[in-house]
Each structure stands twice: as C-alpha cells, then as structure tokens.
Amino acid sequence: FDLSLREARDLFEKTYFERLIEEENGNMTRVAERAGLERTHLYRKIKLLGIKLRGN
C-alpha cells in the first residue's frame, strides 16, 4: 500500500460521508443518524475531512 493507515482511513471516511450526504440529499440529521454520530460531531468530522457542503 502507498498510503499510511491514517491516510487510508481519511480517504475511506471522506468517500463514506460524501456518499451518505448525496444519498440523503444533504439532510445532515439523517446522515448523522445513519453514521451513528451526533450532528455536532458529524459537522466537525466533515470540516476536518475537507468536505464541501452545498450552499457553503
């Protein structure tokens, strides 16, 4: 593998959250529920991963 564990995990998480956001049409409450996270933690994670949300 050419990625460190951290890089691989970050790549997976970014892809995972982008897909959930798309499937839920940007409804962050449902994304948080599906991911098993509180919304505040979800927003923190999205910012950390550099995911751009529609309208932002």
Secondary structure, DSSP 8 states (H G I E B T S, - for coil): --S-HHHHHHHHHHHHHHHHHHHTTT-HHHHHHHHT--HHHHHHHHHHHT---TT-
